[in-house]
Amino acid sequence: MTKRIKGSCTTVLVGKKASIDGSTMIARNEDGAGPLNPQKFIVVKPQDQSRHYQAVLSKVAIDLPDDPLRYTSTPDATDGHGTWAAAGINSENVAMTATETITSNSRILGVDPLVDDGIGEEDITTITLPYIHSAREGVKRLGSLLEKYGTYEMNAMAFSDKDEVWYFESIGGHHWAAIRIPDDAYVIAPNRLNIDKYDFNSDDTLFAKDLPDIIEKYHMNPDSNQVNLRHIFGSATIKDTRYNNPRAWYGQKYFNPEFDTTPIDQDLPFICRTSKKISIEDMKFVLSSHYQNTPYDPYGTGTEAQKKQFRPIGINRNQELHILQIRNDVPAEIAAIHWLAFGPNTFNAVVPFYANVTDTPKAYKNTTGDCDPTNMYWLPNVLALLGDNNFGLYEDQENLFEEHTVAACRNLQIKADAGAAKQSDLSAYLEKINGQMAEVAQKNSNTLLGQMLALGEPRMKLQFTLND
């Protein structure tokens, strides 16, 4: 099997009592193995959901239930490698993000090897999200699929509804464990097995039935006084100290500056709590971050060795960023918001698209494999490439662009929330609002492009005047 791995994501989860407005939020950067992997934003209607799923990479075939729900999706825009739906919210206001590639170790892979013809990131959202009515149900469905078909890679997923946030990790070829994130907590999860302390007897955990038995039978627990899934099934490698742990460290230090930790700590906490109520803007900052105000910032003043020491969260391989928000202070019909941005997160802005729709804006759904700056996948990539050349020159303009874009979209959302109850065709109304938000994002992105050209072209090396 020829694998196509996206595999370098970062996940952020927030419980309803930890968020600023009482909503649940699950978010992830979908990062590719390379910089460009065109994405689109669509709605999959029940009649368009296949009843007989066929994977492209592993060739696994799965018969699906005959009663799928409508759902938003951010799949690949080019054909040939499968769907890679990545994330979405279904018509029951259940959200799912899949997947975060995670680490493993030879002990569990020796007991339960990976399965070449199993399921993987290409498939997981498509075969799970349309059939679940709660976050907990999502965990159970995905767990049963893994046990039946196996998987060819280690992945983490997250589910949410208006009350609960669940984090799910695959273990070996057929096993899995999930944990409910406390309402007052948040999580920063990079590309390693992240769940640490675990209670098999808790109502807030779900797992493959024989998971405790294989730990005991095969002598897998290195700790004498606890069950720590990261120690049992995960890794603690030198790569983790450079690629994974620093991302969790920076996100945690943003929310909890008092934490006495370092970027290379192997035992950074999984579930965290902060006195600050977390906003969409906070999540976007963390998912766009590159170690600002530390020597490790690639755009900062550290040494060249320090700038290259750790893998940042915001990176040129960001394909799309989603924050899936289920609100609790509005009617259910308008509660689900699929915040979305395409391209490297240093030069984009998240847009709060209503999920209770049957179509998405053209600039977000009509992506092709050809570069087209009129499309909202390609335009932020152009901005990011230009901005990377002299980040300090363009940083202020980018910050203002992002602030103004999100503010304008929030204003549209506030007005739309207030007017939703009066609409005879709510879906059409929300599609109209989504279109207006897309226009704001596109217009402001082009304004930023013009500002960057005005600032940058006078500094071009290819210039000559009579006064030289």
ROFI-220280 format. One record per residue (C-alpha): x, y, z; residue number from 1; residue in three letters. Coordinates in steps of 0.2 Angstrom, whole numbers, plus 2048, in hexadecimal, padded with zeros to 3 digits. Layout:
<pts>
+-----+-----+-----+-----+------+
|  c1 |  c2 |  c3 | seq | type |
+-----+-----+-----+-----+------+
|   X |   Y |   Z | NUM |  ALA |
...
+-----+-----+-----+-----+------+
</pts>
This chain:
<pts>
+-----+-----+-----+-----+------+
|  c1 |  c2 |  c3 | seq | type |
+-----+-----+-----+-----+------+
| 800 | 800 | 800 |   1 |  MET |
| 807 | 811 | 7FB |   2 |  THR |
| 803 | 81D | 80A |   3 |  LYS |
| 7FF | 82F | 809 |   4 |  ARG |
| 802 | 836 | 81A |   5 |  ILE |
| 7FD | 847 | 820 |   6 |  LYS |
| 803 | 843 | 831 |   7 |  GLY |
| 809 | 853 | 839 |   8 |  SER |
| 7FA | 85B | 841 |   9 |  CYS |
| 7F7 | 864 | 852 |  10 |  THR |
| 7E7 | 862 | 85C |  11 |  THR |
| 7DF | 86E | 868 |  12 |  VAL |
| 7D0 | 869 | 873 |  13 |  LEU |
| 7C5 | 874 | 87F |  14 |  VAL |
| 7B7 | 86F | 88A |  15 |  GLY |
| 7A8 | 879 | 88C |  16 |  LYS |
| 7AC | 880 | 89D |  17 |  LYS |
| 7BE | 885 | 897 |  18 |  ALA |
| 7B7 | 88F | 888 |  19 |  SER |
| 7B3 | 8A1 | 889 |  20 |  ILE |
| 7A1 | 89F | 883 |  21 |  ASP |
| 79C | 88D | 88A |  22 |  GLY |
| 79F | 884 | 879 |  23 |  SER |
| 7A9 | 875 | 876 |  24 |  THR |
| 7B7 | 877 | 869 |  25 |  MET |
| 7C2 | 86A | 861 |  26 |  ILE |
| 7CF | 870 | 855 |  27 |  ALA |
| 7DD | 86A | 84A |  28 |  ARG |
| 7EA | 86F | 83D |  29 |  ASN |
| 7EA | 863 | 82F |  30 |  GLU |
| 7FC | 863 | 829 |  31 |  ASP |
| 803 | 85A | 81A |  32 |  GLY |
| 813 | 851 | 817 |  33 |  ALA |
| 816 | 85F | 80B |  34 |  GLY |
| 811 | 871 | 809 |  35 |  PRO |
| 803 | 870 | 7FC |  36 |  LEU |
| 7F5 | 864 | 7FD |  37 |  ASN |
| 7E5 | 86D | 7F7 |  38 |  PRO |
| 7D6 | 86D | 802 |  39 |  GLN |
| 7C3 | 871 | 800 |  40 |  LYS |
| 7B4 | 874 | 80C |  41 |  PHE |
| 7A4 | 86B | 807 |  42 |  ILE |
| 794 | 864 | 80E |  43 |  VAL |
| 791 | 852 | 80B |  44 |  VAL |
| 77E | 84E | 80A |  45 |  LYS |
| 776 | 83E | 80F |  46 |  PRO |
| 773 | 839 | 7FD |  47 |  GLN |
| 785 | 83C | 7F8 |  48 |  ASP |
| 78C | 831 | 806 |  49 |  GLN |
| 792 | 821 | 7FF |  50 |  SER |
| 789 | 811 | 806 |  51 |  ARG |
| 798 | 807 | 801 |  52 |  HIS |
| 7A9 | 80F | 806 |  53 |  TYR |
| 7B8 | 80A | 7FC |  54 |  GLN |
| 7C9 | 810 | 803 |  55 |  ALA |
| 7D6 | 816 | 7F6 |  56 |  VAL |
| 7E6 | 812 | 800 |  57 |  LEU |
| 7E3 | 802 | 809 |  58 |  SER |
| 7D5 | 7FC | 7FE |  59 |  LYS |
| 7CA | 7F8 | 80D |  60 |  VAL |
| 7B7 | 7F7 | 808 |  61 |  ALA |
| 7AA | 7FB | 815 |  62 |  ILE |
| 797 | 7FA | 814 |  63 |  ASP |
| 790 | 80A | 81D |  64 |  LEU |
| 77F | 80C | 825 |  65 |  PRO |
| 771 | 812 | 81A |  66 |  ASP |
| 76C | 822 | 825 |  67 |  ASP |
| 77B | 82E | 824 |  68 |  PRO |
| 77A | 840 | 82B |  69 |  LEU |
| 77F | 84F | 821 |  70 |  ARG |
| 790 | 856 | 826 |  71 |  TYR |
| 79D | 863 | 822 |  72 |  THR |
| 7AE | 85D | 81C |  73 |  SER |
| 7BF | 863 | 817 |  74 |  THR |
| 7C5 | 856 | 80B |  75 |  PRO |
| 7D3 | 856 | 7FE |  76 |  ASP |
| 7CF | 860 | 7EF |  77 |  ALA |
| 7D9 | 854 | 7E3 |  78 |  THR |
| 7D4 | 843 | 7DE |  79 |  ASP |
| 7DE | 833 | 7DF |  80 |  GLY |
| 7E2 | 831 | 7F1 |  81 |  HIS |
| 7D2 | 82F | 7FA |  82 |  GLY |
| 7C6 | 83B | 803 |  83 |  THR |
| 7D0 | 840 | 813 |  84 |  TRP |
| 7C1 | 849 | 81A |  85 |  ALA |
| 7CB | 850 | 829 |  86 |  ALA |
| 7BD | 858 | 833 |  87 |  ALA |
| 7AB | 85D | 833 |  88 |  GLY |
| 79B | 85F | 83D |  89 |  ILE |
| 78B | 855 | 839 |  90 |  ASN |
| 779 | 85A | 83A |  91 |  SER |
| 777 | 854 | 84C |  92 |  GLU |
| 785 | 861 | 851 |  93 |  ASN |
| 792 | 853 | 854 |  94 |  VAL |
| 7A4 | 858 | 84F |  95 |  ALA |
| 7B2 | 84E | 84A |  96 |  MET |
| 7C4 | 851 | 845 |  97 |  THR |
| 7CF | 843 | 83E |  98 |  ALA |
| 7DD | 840 | 83F |  99 |  THR |
| 7ED | 845 | 849 | 100 |  GLU |
| 7FB | 839 | 845 | 101 |  THR |
| 802 | 832 | 855 | 102 |  ILE |
| 811 | 827 | 85B | 103 |  THR |
| 812 | 816 | 861 | 104 |  SER |
| 81F | 809 | 867 | 105 |  ASN |
| 825 | 7F8 | 863 | 106 |  SER |
| 81D | 7F0 | 872 | 107 |  ARG |
| 80B | 7F3 | 86C | 108 |  ILE |
| 80F | 7F1 | 85A | 109 |  LEU |
| 817 | 7E0 | 85E | 110 |  GLY |
| 807 | 7DB | 867 | 111 |  VAL |
| 7FA | 7E3 | 85A | 112 |  ASP |
| 803 | 7E7 | 84A | 113 |  PRO |
| 7FC | 7F4 | 83E | 114 |  LEU |
| 7F1 | 7ED | 830 | 115 |  VAL |
| 7F5 | 7F2 | 81E | 116 |  ASP |
| 7E3 | 7F0 | 817 | 117 |  ASP |
| 7DB | 7F9 | 826 | 118 |  GLY |
| 7D4 | 80A | 828 | 119 |  ILE |
| 7DE | 81B | 829 | 120 |  GLY |
| 7DD | 82D | 829 | 121 |  GLU |
| 7D6 | 82D | 817 | 122 |  GLU |
| 7C6 | 824 | 81D | 123 |  ASP |
| 7C3 | 827 | 82F | 124 |  ILE |
| 7B8 | 837 | 82F | 125 |  THR |
| 7AE | 831 | 820 | 126 |  THR |
| 7A9 | 820 | 828 | 127 |  ILE |
| 7A6 | 828 | 839 | 128 |  THR |
| 79F | 839 | 83A | 129 |  LEU |
| 78F | 837 | 830 | 130 |  PRO |
| 788 | 829 | 83B | 131 |  TYR |
| 78B | 830 | 84D | 132 |  ILE |
| 77F | 83A | 858 | 133 |  HIS |
| 78A | 83F | 866 | 134 |  SER |
| 79D | 840 | 86A | 135 |  ALA |
| 79D | 830 | 874 | 136 |  ARG |
| 794 | 827 | 867 | 137 |  GLU |
| 7A1 | 82C | 85B | 138 |  GLY |
| 7AF | 824 | 866 | 139 |  VAL |
| 7A5 | 814 | 867 | 140 |  LYS |
| 7A2 | 813 | 854 | 141 |  ARG |
| 7B4 | 817 | 850 | 142 |  LEU |
| 7BA | 80A | 85C | 143 |  GLY |
| 7B0 | 7FD | 855 | 144 |  SER |
| 7B6 | 801 | 843 | 145 |  LEU |
| 7C8 | 800 | 849 | 146 |  LEU |
| 7C5 | 7EF | 852 | 147 |  GLU |
| 7BD | 7E8 | 842 | 148 |  LYS |
| 7C8 | 7EF | 834 | 149 |  TYR |
| 7D8 | 7F3 | 83D | 150 |  GLY |
| 7E3 | 802 | 838 | 151 |  THR |
| 7F3 | 805 | 82F | 152 |  TYR |
| 7F9 | 814 | 839 | 153 |  GLU |
| 7F8 | 81B | 84A | 154 |  MET |
| 7EB | 82A | 84B | 155 |  ASN |
| 7E2 | 835 | 858 | 156 |  ALA |
| 7D1 | 83C | 855 | 157 |  MET |
| 7C5 | 847 | 85F | 158 |  ALA |
| 7B2 | 848 | 860 | 159 |  PHE |
| 7A7 | 856 | 868 | 160 |  SER |
| 795 | 85A | 86B | 161 |  ASP |
| 78D | 868 | 875 | 162 |  LYS |
| 792 | 860 | 885 | 163 |  ASP |
| 7A1 | 854 | 883 | 164 |  GLU |
| 7B2 | 854 | 87B | 165 |  VAL |
| 7BA | 843 | 878 | 166 |  TRP |
| 7CC | 83F | 873 | 167 |  TYR |
| 7CF | 82E | 86A | 168 |  PHE |
| 7E0 | 826 | 867 | 169 |  GLU |
| 7E3 | 816 | 85C | 170 |  SER |
| 7EE | 809 | 864 | 171 |  ILE |
| 7F7 | 7FC | 859 | 172 |  GLY |
| 7ED | 7F5 | 84B | 173 |  GLY |
| 7DC | 7F2 | 854 | 174 |  HIS |
| 7DC | 7FA | 865 | 175 |  HIS |
| 7D7 | 80B | 86B | 176 |  TRP |
| 7D4 | 816 | 87A | 177 |  ALA |
| 7CA | 826 | 87C | 178 |  ALA |
| 7C8 | 832 | 88A | 179 |  ILE |
| 7BB | 840 | 88E | 180 |  ARG |
| 7C3 | 851 | 890 | 181 |  ILE |
| 7BD | 859 | 8A0 | 182 |  PRO |
| 7B1 | 868 | 89D | 183 |  ASP |
| 7BE | 873 | 8A5 | 184 |  ASP |
| 7CD | 86D | 89C | 185 |  ALA |
| 7D7 | 870 | 88C | 186 |  TYR |
| 7E3 | 865 | 882 | 187 |  VAL |
| 7F1 | 868 | 876 | 188 |  ILE |
| 7F5 | 858 | 86D | 189 |  ALA |
| 804 | 857 | 861 | 190 |  PRO |
| 809 | 847 | 856 | 191 |  ASN |
| 80C | 83B | 864 | 192 |  ARG |
| 801 | 830 | 86F | 193 |  LEU |
| 7FB | 83D | 87B | 194 |  ASN |
| 7F0 | 835 | 888 | 195 |  ILE |
| 7F9 | 833 | 898 | 196 |  ASP |
| 7F0 | 82E | 8A9 | 197 |  LYS |
| 7E2 | 822 | 8A5 | 198 |  TYR |
| 7D4 | 81A | 8B0 | 199 |  ASP |
| 7CC | 80B | 8A8 | 200 |  PHE |
| 7BE | 80B | 8B5 | 201 |  ASN |
| 7B9 | 81D | 8B1 | 202 |  SER |
| 7A8 | 822 | 8A8 | 203 |  ASP |
| 7B3 | 82F | 89F | 204 |  ASP |
| 7BE | 822 | 896 | 205 |  THR |
| 7BA | 815 | 888 | 206 |  LEU |
| 7C6 | 809 | 880 | 207 |  PHE |
| 7C8 | 7F8 | 877 | 208 |  ALA |
| 7C1 | 7EB | 883 | 209 |  LYS |
| 7D1 | 7E1 | 884 | 210 |  ASP |
| 7DD | 7F0 | 886 | 211 |  LEU |
| 7E0 | 7ED | 899 | 212 |  PRO |
| 7E3 | 7DB | 896 | 213 |  ASP |
| 7F0 | 7DD | 889 | 214 |  ILE |
| 7F9 | 7E9 | 894 | 215 |  ILE |
| 7FA | 7DC | 8A2 | 216 |  GLU |
| 7FD | 7CD | 897 | 217 |  LYS |
| 80B | 7D4 | 88D | 218 |  TYR |
| 813 | 7DE | 89B | 219 |  HIS |
| 811 | 7EF | 893 | 220 |  MET |
| 810 | 7FB | 8A1 | 221 |  ASN |
| 821 | 803 | 8A6 | 222 |  PRO |
| 819 | 80B | 8B5 | 223 |  ASP |
| 817 | 802 | 8C6 | 224 |  SER |
| 80A | 80E | 8CD | 225 |  ASN |
| 7FF | 815 | 8BF | 226 |  GLN |
| 7F7 | 812 | 8AE | 227 |  VAL |
| 7FF | 81F | 8A2 | 228 |  ASN |
| 7FA | 81B | 890 | 229 |  LEU |
| 808 | 826 | 889 | 230 |  ARG |
| 815 | 81C | 892 | 231 |  HIS |
| 80D | 80B | 88E | 232 |  ILE |
| 808 | 80D | 87B | 233 |  PHE |
| 811 | 81D | 876 | 234 |  GLY |
| 823 | 824 | 873 | 235 |  SER |
| 830 | 82F | 87C | 236 |  ALA |
| 83D | 831 | 86F | 237 |  THR |
| 849 | 83F | 86A | 238 |  ILE |
| 83E | 843 | 85B | 239 |  LYS |
| 830 | 846 | 868 | 240 |  ASP |
| 83B | 853 | 871 | 241 |  THR |
| 83D | 85D | 860 | 242 |  ARG |
| 82D | 859 | 856 | 243 |  TYR |
| 81F | 856 | 863 | 244 |  ASN |
| 822 | 85C | 875 | 245 |  ASN |
| 827 | 86E | 870 | 246 |  PRO |
| 816 | 871 | 868 | 247 |  ARG |
| 80C | 86B | 878 | 248 |  ALA |
| 818 | 875 | 882 | 249 |  TRP |
| 815 | 886 | 879 | 250 |  TYR |
| 802 | 884 | 879 | 251 |  GLY |
| 802 | 87F | 88B | 252 |  GLN |
| 80D | 88E | 88F | 253 |  LYS |
| 801 | 89A | 886 | 254 |  TYR |
| 7F3 | 894 | 891 | 255 |  PHE |
| 7FD | 891 | 8A1 | 256 |  ASN |
| 80C | 89C | 8A1 | 257 |  PRO |
| 80F | 896 | 8B3 | 258 |  GLU |
| 813 | 884 | 8AD | 259 |  PHE |
| 825 | 87F | 8B2 | 260 |  ASP |
| 829 | 875 | 8A2 | 261 |  THR |
| 835 | 874 | 894 | 262 |  THR |
| 833 | 871 | 881 | 263 |  PRO |
| 83B | 860 | 882 | 264 |  ILE |
| 831 | 859 | 891 | 265 |  ASP |
| 82B | 847 | 88D | 266 |  GLN |
| 81D | 848 | 89B | 267 |  ASP |
| 814 | 858 | 897 | 268 |  LEU |
| 802 | 857 | 89D | 269 |  PRO |
| 7F5 | 851 | 892 | 270 |  PHE |
| 7E5 | 859 | 89A | 271 |  ILE |
| 7E8 | 86B | 8A0 | 272 |  CYS |
| 7DE | 878 | 8A8 | 273 |  ARG |
| 7E0 | 88B | 8A8 | 274 |  THR |
| 7D7 | 899 | 8B1 | 275 |  SER |
| 7D5 | 8A2 | 8A0 | 276 |  LYS |
| 7C6 | 89F | 896 | 277 |  LYS |
| 7CB | 899 | 885 | 278 |  ILE |
| 7C5 | 8A2 | 875 | 279 |  SER |
| 7C5 | 89E | 862 | 280 |  ILE |
| 7D3 | 8AB | 861 | 281 |  GLU |
| 7DD | 8A2 | 86E | 282 |  ASP |
| 7DC | 892 | 864 | 283 |  MET |
| 7E0 | 89A | 854 | 284 |  LYS |
| 7F0 | 8A2 | 85C | 285 |  PHE |
| 7F6 | 891 | 862 | 286 |  VAL |
| 7F3 | 888 | 852 | 287 |  LEU |
| 7FC | 896 | 849 | 288 |  SER |
| 80A | 898 | 855 | 289 |  SER |
| 81D | 896 | 851 | 290 |  HIS |
| 825 | 898 | 862 | 291 |  TYR |
| 822 | 8AB | 863 | 292 |  GLN |
| 82C | 8B4 | 870 | 293 |  ASN |
| 838 | 8A5 | 872 | 294 |  THR |
| 849 | 8A2 | 86A | 295 |  PRO |
| 841 | 894 | 860 | 296 |  TYR |
| 837 | 89F | 855 | 297 |  ASP |
| 83C | 89D | 842 | 298 |  PRO |
| 838 | 8B0 | 840 | 299 |  TYR |
| 840 | 8B5 | 850 | 300 |  GLY |
| 851 | 8BA | 856 | 301 |  THR |
| 858 | 8AA | 85C | 302 |  GLY |
| 867 | 8A1 | 855 | 303 |  THR |
| 865 | 898 | 845 | 304 |  GLU |
| 866 | 887 | 84F | 305 |  ALA |
| 859 | 88D | 85B | 306 |  GLN |
| 84D | 892 | 84D | 307 |  LYS |
| 84E | 880 | 846 | 308 |  LYS |
| 84E | 877 | 856 | 309 |  GLN |
| 83B | 874 | 858 | 310 |  PHE |
| 82D | 870 | 84C | 311 |  ARG |
| 820 | 87F | 84E | 312 |  PRO |
| 80D | 87D | 84E | 313 |  ILE |
| 80A | 889 | 840 | 314 |  GLY |
| 815 | 883 | 831 | 315 |  ILE |
| 815 | 884 | 81E | 316 |  ASN |
| 80D | 872 | 81E | 317 |  ARG |
| 7FD | 879 | 826 | 318 |  ASN |
| 7EF | 874 | 819 | 319 |  GLN |
| 7E0 | 879 | 823 | 320 |  GLU |
| 7DB | 87E | 834 | 321 |  LEU |
| 7CA | 87A | 83C | 322 |  HIS |
| 7C2 | 87E | 84C | 323 |  ILE |
| 7B2 | 875 | 84E | 324 |  LEU |
| 7A7 | 87E | 85B | 325 |  GLN |
| 797 | 878 | 862 | 326 |  ILE |
| 78F | 887 | 86B | 327 |  ARG |
| 783 | 886 | 87A | 328 |  ASN |
| 77C | 898 | 87B | 329 |  ASP |
| 772 | 897 | 86A | 330 |  VAL |
| 765 | 88B | 863 | 331 |  PRO |
| 76B | 87B | 85D | 332 |  ALA |
| 767 | 87F | 84A | 333 |  GLU |
| 775 | 88C | 84B | 334 |  ILE |
| 781 | 885 | 858 | 335 |  ALA |
| 78D | 87C | 84D | 336 |  ALA |
| 79B | 887 | 846 | 337 |  ILE |
| 7A9 | 880 | 83A | 338 |  HIS |
| 7B7 | 88D | 83C | 339 |  TRP |
| 7C2 | 88B | 82D | 340 |  LEU |
| 7D2 | 892 | 826 | 341 |  ALA |
| 7DD | 88B | 818 | 342 |  PHE |
| 7F0 | 88B | 815 | 343 |  GLY |
| 7FE | 890 | 821 | 344 |  PRO |
| 7F7 | 897 | 831 | 345 |  ASN |
| 803 | 8A6 | 831 | 346 |  THR |
| 7F9 | 8AF | 824 | 347 |  PHE |
| 7E7 | 8A9 | 825 | 348 |  ASN |
| 7D8 | 8AC | 82F | 349 |  ALA |
| 7CA | 8A0 | 836 | 350 |  VAL |
| 7B8 | 8A3 | 830 | 351 |  VAL |
| 7A9 | 89E | 83A | 352 |  PRO |
| 79F | 894 | 82E | 353 |  PHE |
| 78E | 88E | 833 | 354 |  TYR |
| 78D | 87B | 832 | 355 |  ALA |
| 77A | 879 | 830 | 356 |  ASN |
| 77B | 87C | 81D | 357 |  VAL |
| 77A | 872 | 80D | 358 |  THR |
| 788 | 87B | 803 | 359 |  ASP |
| 798 | 885 | 806 | 360 |  THR |
| 79F | 895 | 7FE | 361 |  PRO |
| 7A7 | 893 | 7ED | 362 |  LYS |
| 7B8 | 89A | 7F2 | 363 |  ALA |
| 7B9 | 88C | 7FF | 364 |  TYR |
| 7B2 | 87D | 7F6 | 365 |  LYS |
| 7B8 | 87F | 7E4 | 366 |  ASN |
| 7CA | 87C | 7E7 | 367 |  THR |
| 7D4 | 873 | 7D9 | 368 |  THR |
| 7E6 | 86D | 7D8 | 369 |  GLY |
| 7EB | 87C | 7CE | 370 |  ASP |
| 7F1 | 88C | 7D7 | 371 |  CYS |
| 7E2 | 899 | 7D7 | 372 |  ASP |
| 7E4 | 8A8 | 7E2 | 373 |  PRO |
| 7D1 | 8AB | 7E0 | 374 |  THR |
| 7CF | 89B | 7EB | 375 |  ASN |
| 7D0 | 89B | 7FE | 376 |  MET |
| 7DC | 88C | 7FE | 377 |  TYR |
| 7E8 | 894 | 7F3 | 378 |  TRP |
| 7E8 | 8A6 | 7F8 | 379 |  LEU |
| 7EE | 8A4 | 80A | 380 |  PRO |
| 7FC | 899 | 803 | 381 |  ASN |
| 801 | 8A8 | 7F8 | 382 |  VAL |
| 801 | 8B3 | 807 | 383 |  LEU |
| 80B | 8A7 | 812 | 384 |  ALA |
| 819 | 8A5 | 805 | 385 |  LEU |
| 81A | 8B8 | 803 | 386 |  LEU |
| 819 | 8BB | 815 | 387 |  GLY |
| 826 | 8AE | 81A | 388 |  ASP |
| 833 | 8B8 | 810 | 389 |  ASN |
| 833 | 8C6 | 81C | 390 |  ASN |
| 827 | 8C2 | 82A | 391 |  PHE |
| 82B | 8D1 | 835 | 392 |  GLY |
| 827 | 8DD | 827 | 393 |  LEU |
| 815 | 8D6 | 824 | 394 |  TYR |
| 811 | 8D0 | 836 | 395 |  GLU |
| 807 | 8E0 | 83B | 396 |  ASP |
| 7FD | 8DF | 82B | 397 |  GLN |
| 7F9 | 8CD | 82E | 398 |  GLU |
| 7F4 | 8CF | 840 | 399 |  ASN |
| 7E8 | 8DD | 83B | 400 |  LEU |
| 7E1 | 8D3 | 82C | 401 |  PHE |
| 7DD | 8C4 | 838 | 402 |  GLU |
| 7D5 | 8CF | 845 | 403 |  GLU |
| 7CA | 8D9 | 839 | 404 |  HIS |
| 7C5 | 8C9 | 82F | 405 |  THR |
| 7C0 | 8C0 | 83F | 406 |  VAL |
| 7B7 | 8CF | 846 | 407 |  ALA |
| 7AD | 8D2 | 836 | 408 |  ALA |
| 7A8 | 8C0 | 836 | 409 |  CYS |
| 7A3 | 8C0 | 848 | 410 |  ARG |
| 799 | 8CF | 845 | 411 |  ASN |
| 790 | 8C6 | 837 | 412 |  LEU |
| 78E | 8B7 | 842 | 413 |  GLN |
| 786 | 8C1 | 850 | 414 |  ILE |
| 779 | 8C9 | 844 | 415 |  LYS |
| 776 | 8B8 | 83C | 416 |  ALA |
| 773 | 8B0 | 84D | 417 |  ASP |
| 766 | 8BE | 852 | 418 |  ALA |
| 75D | 8BC | 841 | 419 |  GLY |
| 75D | 8A9 | 840 | 420 |  ALA |
| 74D | 8A6 | 849 | 421 |  ALA |
| 743 | 8B0 | 83C | 422 |  LYS |
| 749 | 8A6 | 82D | 423 |  GLN |
| 73D | 89B | 823 | 424 |  SER |
| 74C | 892 | 81B | 425 |  ASP |
| 75A | 892 | 828 | 426 |  LEU |
| 766 | 888 | 81E | 427 |  SER |
| 765 | 894 | 80F | 428 |  ALA |
| 767 | 8A3 | 81B | 429 |  TYR |
| 777 | 89C | 823 | 430 |  LEU |
| 77E | 898 | 812 | 431 |  GLU |
| 77C | 8AA | 80E | 432 |  LYS |
| 785 | 8AF | 81D | 433 |  ILE |
| 793 | 8A3 | 81A | 434 |  ASN |
| 795 | 8AA | 809 | 435 |  GLY |
| 796 | 8BC | 810 | 436 |  GLN |
| 7A3 | 8B6 | 81C | 437 |  MET |
| 7AD | 8AE | 80E | 438 |  ALA |
| 7AC | 8BE | 805 | 439 |  GLU |
| 7B4 | 8C7 | 814 | 440 |  VAL |
| 7C2 | 8BB | 815 | 441 |  ALA |
| 7C6 | 8BB | 803 | 442 |  GLN |
| 7C5 | 8CE | 802 | 443 |  LYS |
| 7D0 | 8D1 | 811 | 444 |  ASN |
| 7DC | 8C4 | 80B | 445 |  SER |
| 7DE | 8CE | 7FB | 446 |  ASN |
| 7E0 | 8DE | 804 | 447 |  THR |
| 7EE | 8D6 | 80E | 448 |  LEU |
| 7F6 | 8D0 | 7FE | 449 |  LEU |
| 7F6 | 8E2 | 7F7 | 450 |  GLY |
| 7FD | 8E9 | 807 | 451 |  GLN |
| 80B | 8DC | 807 | 452 |  MET |
| 80F | 8E0 | 7F5 | 453 |  LEU |
| 810 | 8F3 | 7F9 | 454 |  ALA |
| 81C | 8EF | 808 | 455 |  LEU |
| 826 | 8E2 | 7FF | 456 |  GLY |
| 829 | 8E8 | 7ED | 457 |  GLU |
| 834 | 8F7 | 7F2 | 458 |  PRO |
| 840 | 8EB | 7FB | 459 |  ARG |
| 842 | 8E0 | 7EB | 460 |  MET |
| 854 | 8DD | 7E6 | 461 |  LYS |
| 850 | 8DF | 7D4 | 462 |  LEU |
| 84F | 8F2 | 7D3 | 463 |  GLN |
| 859 | 901 | 7CC | 464 |  PHE |
| 857 | 913 | 7CC | 465 |  THR |
| 861 | 922 | 7C5 | 466 |  LEU |
| 866 | 927 | 7D7 | 467 |  ASN |
| 86E | 916 | 7DA | 468 |  ASP |
+-----+-----+-----+-----+------+
</pts>
